[in-house]
Amino acid sequence: MTVELGIIEGFYGKPWRWQERQALVSFLAPHGYRFYLYAPKTDAYLRRRWQETHPDDALRSLTAFADHCRGLGVRFGVGLSPYELYADFSSQSQAALATKLDRLVDLGIDDLAILFDDMPSAQPDLAARQAEIMHWVQARVPQLRLLFCPSYYSDDPVLDRVFGQRPDGYLEALGALLDPAIEVFWTGEEVCSREISPGHLRRVSAQLARKPFLWDNYPVNDGQRMSQFLHLRGVTGRPAANAEMIVAHGINPALQSTLTRIPALTLAESYQQGQDYQYAAAFSRAAKLVAGEPLASQLQRDLISLNDSGLDRIGEDRLRTLRDTYAATDHPAAREVLDWLDGGYRISDDLVQTQ
């Protein structure tokens, strides 16, 4: 089965360099990855400072990256998080949003995502307010594919605990109010879902009155807890039968731009092979393609330490051995492992709350 695959750069923490983004797109495009959504939590001009204009150097970099994607036949989009706009969609806010949209369009984007995730959201008319904003945006940029992340983008009760109890019938209200042309992101039964099944997606499709646009939070490893792990293993719990239940499948990548290619390749293989897919064999093939031999074999031998144990549980002796091993290899993937071992990718709760 085939499905539109893509990258949704939506993580907290250490930002990528532009050359890392370009290298990732160049590598994954031949393997079926056809869109890239730029929405890093570190870009304040798309989040808390959304009403301000990006500095000129950032605009030039964004434009060059859009051109790079287009040259590879990859759609380029931007995710805008207009912080709590639904609480005050006044004429002043509308003017600021119109200016922002004009500047984003000038970048040469194909897709625009309006993201209302991870902000206080408990109000009874939330769906109606957000639908109003989405239709206003749709009228301003009818030439773009328009994507929407609801405040409650998963069944996970952690969203209700952190951001307030979701309104009754929130998804059904969105399904009834939103133009069918507007795509809706969904992460599954959990924010970071261990499994995403056709049955679950069928239920969500009925609630939203459209197939969801899957925002898959694997292999992302941001946050205080997850940053202690390298998510390298081949994808599981995402059967190829999901292709019939979704519009597209975007992955939120790991903080490590080279290593994230490994699970990304296994996702593509999962859809290609269907019921014949085997995640361990897929990892082995992907690791060899990304890192070559013998580094791929070394990563396979160290999977339990890197992927499963967690940085704080590896132990000092094992840490020294791993550092020596990966310091001896001149490869971007090895350097990412080494940086992770040295704590270079650790993320605190304070950082998450302020980005």
N, C-alpha and C positions, 0 to 999 in steps of 0.2 A: 504494500500500500504506500502511496505517496502523500505527503502533507508538506505545507510550506513551513520550513524551519527557519529560525533566526536567533539572533542574540539580543537580549534585553539587558543592557548595561545599567543595572539598577541597584547596585550594592553600596553599602556603607564602607567607609575605610579608605585605605591607601589608593589614590587614583592611578589609573594607567597613563602612560605616555602616549602621545599620538601615534608614534611609530609602532607601539605595541598594538594599538587598535587596527592600524593598517595591516600589520602582519597577520593578525587573527582573521580579518575578513578575507585577505588573500588566500590564506590556508583553507578556510572552511567553505568558501564559495564553490569550489569544484565538488564538494561533498553534499550539496543540496541546501546550504544555508543562504537564503535569498533576501533576508532583511536584517537591518541593524537599527535598534532603537537606542539612542544616546540619552540616558537618564540617570547619570551617577548621582548619588546622594551628596557627593562633595561639590557639585556645581551649584553654588548658592544662587546664581542668577537664574536657575530654573526652579528654585525652591523658596526659601525665606526672603531672598532679595529679588524675587521674580520680576518686580516692577522696574528694576534697574537694567540697563543695557550691559551685555558682555563687553569686556575690554576689547580693544581693536585686535590684539594679538589672538585672543580666544576666538573671535569671529573669523579671523583668517584661517585659523586651524580647523574650525568647524566646516567652513566652506571647502577647504582642501579635502577634508575627510569625506564630505558629501560627494565631491567629484571622484574621489578614489572608489567609493562604493558604486557609484553610477558606472564607472568604467568597467567594473566587474559584473555588472548586471544585478547588483544588490540594491534593494530599496534602502534609503536612509531616512530615519525619522528622529524626532526629538520628543522627549517626555517632559511636559511642563506641569509642575505642581504648584498651582496658584493657592498658596497657603490660606485655608479657611475662606476662600472667596465666596462660597455659598452662604456664609454668615452675613455678607454685606455686598450684594451684587448691585451696587449703586451706579449711577451714571459716571461717577469718578472712577470706580473700579472698572467699568466697561471701557472707558477711554484708555486706561492703562493696559488692559488686556488687548485692546485693538492694536495699540502700538507694539506690544510684544509680539503678537501674531504676525504683523507686517514684517518685523525684523527676522522672525524665524522663517517665514516664507522666502525672504531674500537669500537665505542660506542655500536654497535649492532642495528643500526636504520633499519627500514623497509621502511620509506618514507623520501625523501629529497625534500624540497621546496626551490627554488631560488626566492627570493622576490625582485622585483624592484619597489616596491611601495614607495610613500612618499619621493621622492628625485627628484631634477631637471631633467627634461626629454625631453624638447622641442628640438628635432632634427629630420630632415626629414627621415633619415634612421634608426630610432630607432628600428622598428620591425626587420629589417634585422640583426642589431647588436645583439639584444637580442636573436634572433633565433640561431645565430652562437654560442653564449655562451651556450645556452641550449643544443645544439647538441654536443658541446665539453664536457659538463658535462655528458650527456647521455652516451657518449662513455667511460667515465672514470668509471661510476658506473651503468652498465647495469642491475645489480641485484636489484636495488631499484626502487620503484614507484617514478616517478619524477613529481613534481608539479611546476607550474610557476605562479607567480603573476605579471601581466603586470603593467607597470607604470600607465596606465589608466584602472583601474579595475572596473569602474562604468561609467554610463552616466553622473554622477554628474558634472556640470560645475565648482564646487569648485576646482576640480583637475586642471583644466586648469588655473584658476585664481592663484593658489598657485604655481604650478610647470611648468607653461608654456603651451601654446596651443598644444593640441595633434595633431600629424600629421594626415593629411587626410588619411582615409582608414586604420588606424592603426590596428584595430581588424581584418579586412579582410586580411591584409598582414600577421599578425600572423597566421591566420587560414591556409593560403596557404603555409607558410614557415615551421611551426612547425610540427615535426613528430606527427602523430595522437596519439601515445602512451603517449605523454606529456600532462598531465592534466593542465587546465588553471583555475585559481581562478577568481571569479566574485562576486561582492557584491550586484548587482541589479541596479535599476534606480538611487539610491542614495548611498553615502558611507555608511550611516546608513539608510537602506531602510525601510520605513513604510509598504510597501507591495512589495511582490515579486510574480509575477503572471506567470502562464504557458505561456501566450502570450508573455510576455517580454522575458522569457527564451528561447522560440522558436526562437525569432528573434536573440538573442545573439548566439544561437547554429548555426544558419545559417552563421553568421559573422565569428565565430571562427572555423567553420567546425568540430565541436565536441560539445558534451554537456558540459556545464560549471561545474566546481567543486565549489559549492556554499560556499562562505565565508560570513557568516551572522553576521553582526555587531549588533546583539541583543542577549544577554542582556548587552553587554559591556557598561561601563559607565565611560570611561576615558575622558581626555580633561577637560579644564576649565569649560565648561558649563555642560557637562554630568555628571561630578563627583559630582554634587550637587543633583543627583537623584539616588535612589535605583531602578533598573529595576527588579521588582519582578513579574509583571503581566504575566499571561499566554500569549504565543505567539499568534499573530493575523497576518493576511495578508500573511500567508505561507500555502496555501492550499495543501492538500495531493496529489492533482493532479500534483504538481511539481515533485514528485518522478520520473515520466516518462521523465522529461526534464533535469535532472541533473545526474552527476556521483555520487555525495555524498553531504552531507549537514553538514558543520562544523560551529559551533558557536564560536564566540569570546566572552569569558565569562565575567561576571562582575568582578570588582576588589575584590569582596567578595566571597571567594571560597566556603563557605557553602551556602549562599543565592542564588548563581548562579544555584544551583541544582534545585531550584523551576521552573524557566522558562525552564531549560533544560528538566525536566521531562514532561512539557506540550508540548514541541515540539515532543517528542516521542509519546505522546498520540494523538497529532494532526494527525500524519501519521497513527497511528493504527486505529483511529476512522473515519477518512475521513470526510464525510459530517455530521456525527453525533457529531463532536467535538464542545465543548462549552468551551471557554477560561476561564470564571469565575469559572465554576465547576472544570475545570482542575487545576486551581490555588489552589482551596481549597483542592483537593486531594493531590497535590504535596506538599503543605505547611505542611500538617499533616504528610506526609511521611518523610519530611526533618526535621521538627522542633517538631513534636508531638503536642498534646494538653496540655495546653491551648495556647502555643506560636503561633501556626498557626492561631487561632482565633484572637489573638491580632494583628498579622501582617495584617490580613484581615481588621480589624477595622481601622488600621492606613494606609491603602494603599494610600489614597489621600495625606496624609502628606508625606509619604516616597517616593512614586513612582511619584507623580504628582506635588506637590507644589514646591519642590526644597528647598535646605537647607537654602538659604538666604530669603525665603519667609514664612517660617514656623512661625516665631514670637517667642520672648523670652519665653513667658508663656507656649506656646505649646512645645517648646524645653525642658523646665524644666520638664514638665509632661512626655514627651517621655523618657527623660534620666532616670527619676525615675522608670518608668515602666520597661525598658529593663535592667537597672542595677540590678533589683531585680530577674532576671532570669539567672540561671547558664546554659547556652547553647551556643555553638559556634555561632549560628545564632544571638542570642541576643547580644553577644559581638561584632559582626560585625556591627549591627545596632548602638550600643552605640558608637563604634569607629567612625562610619560615622557621627553621630550626633555631635561628638566632633571635627570634621574636619580632622580626621585621613586619609581620602581618598581624600582630595582636591588635584587637579592637576592644576598647572599653565601653561600658554602658554609657558613660558620659559623652563619649564621641558620638554614639548613635543618637542620643537625645538632642544633640546640638547641630547635627548636619541637616 
